[in-house]
Amino acid sequence: MVYSFPSSIGRARSAWTQLERDAFVLAGRVEEILEDGASGETASLSALIEAYELSSDVRVVVVDSTGEAVIGPTFDVGSDFNNRPEIAGALLGNPVTGQRESITLGSELFFVSVPVISGETTVGAVRITAPASKISGAVNARLMGLLAVAAISIFIAVIAAFALAGAFTRPIKQLTETSERLAKGDLGDRADERKGSREVRVLARSYNAMVDRLEGMLERQRGFAGAASHQLRTPLTALRLRLESAAVAEGRDRDEHLEAAVAEIDRLSRIIEGLLLLSRSEGQQVKRELVELRSVSEERCDYWGPLLAERDVQLEFLCDADTVDVLAVPTAAEQCIDNFIDNALDVVENGSRIVIKVMRTPGVGEIHVIDSGPGMSNLDREQAFERFWRAKGANPGGTGLGLAIVRQLAESSGGSAELRATPSGGIDAVVAFPRL
């Protein structure tokens, strides 16, 4: 039998368990006394119970099967406890725990009452009582301990949450600051790909890849602008000369100059298309077309011949085959020849010679533009293909882009370009394209 009890006692189940265990231990000790009436054991057991009461601040009473007290240091032996419901319940063989108002003490009483059983017979009962304030104090102390633990746990959790939040948001904040600098035009800054969660690191890598592509696009735009201005200078100059000549010529000469001007306009259009193609597809595979190097080189010799004659420079053309078919991006071969000749004119003296030579070698077709100028050092020949590099004493009107464009055209065609020294001290400018 278990009496109803308030929730505060419910929180004290551990205290009940302790007292209930003590009550069963005492019940085992008094079983023989109640069964056989061994009075010799009563005095020693009574002393033991008295010591237990003093150490635990409780009251203990042992009753026989009739409900009369047989041992109870704080009670009179022979006192009748049949009117106590917890005693009556224990004598029926049921442990009883609960809380009730004590008329004798005038306060709330906490009790545990267990039967003393011998065989199948209940020969008595043991009851342990304690003031409810004692149990409440223990409960309150435990609750305070639990609250302290909870407060410490919450404090640690809050600190950990702030630390984790900071570790997660700090890389996001840095990435935001980096993107704001990018919005202001700073392309040199990059996000840190080593910090933050995996998702943040992936985001940083994607951001850096985007900035790299953006920087590459802007660089290609700047390169295209420089390359276009360089490559268009020669045909525009030639076009102007043709139109000026046509303006003062008459008859058939004027028609020839106009036809040449139209041809130069067509070539100018092809150059622009080629530059646009390279600019849009830089870093990607460019569609190549079949080019016959001998015919292209002869056409460029016809174009440059009159201009070189005005400078008293002899132009010579050589080819070791009837046809040299290669694969190249549109206008690449003629632009390479124009750049090589334009550079040679800046260094050769009047009365000298420039040789254009087309060769068919295993796997490639080569164009050589050989001059008799002062030549270049090994270091200068290596650096000459870098954008905006110019040799000492070069034409002040130059841009330093001609050879860079040649290399880009050659490599986009699957070929190569280089400058070689000649035995006479000049330069042998070579561009090679893969043969069909």
Summary of the structure (lengths in Angstrom):
residues: 436
radius of gyration: 54.4
end to end distance: 106.1
largest distance: 158.5
contacts: 1306
relative contact order: 0.07
helix: 54%
strand: 20%
